């Protein structure tokens, strides 16, 4: 028999709650993107690239939960705006890394401040200790998957 997922005091299943918590954060990112005048997917991609200091297109597609074929036009837009740069991997010339430029890093930090404020508001009912505990617990679930997806060598632009 499988162990049931936890439930909230009101009876909602853990997965359902996590889904909606993620949607709250996603809505905050979408609002920040509107303020920045860019598609939400582009801002999210730039944020993810910054968090990982660059990724391959395949890894970015997995983290964005999109088809890999949609990464090229997205990367083209970000590169044309001077927000990312592409670099071929020294050990495998077929591998292309997407890395934020200084301009991209500055822009995402300023824009994501709006999203972080909205997320902070959404999680305001939590004490600092509860928020840290929730982050640690979610890290236990999400970080192994992140390591699997991003487990390739670091970007050649970081050398």
Beta strands, then each sheet from edge to edge (+ up, - down):
strand 1: 55-56
strand 2: 84-88
strand 3: 96-100
sheet 1: 1+ 3- 2+
end
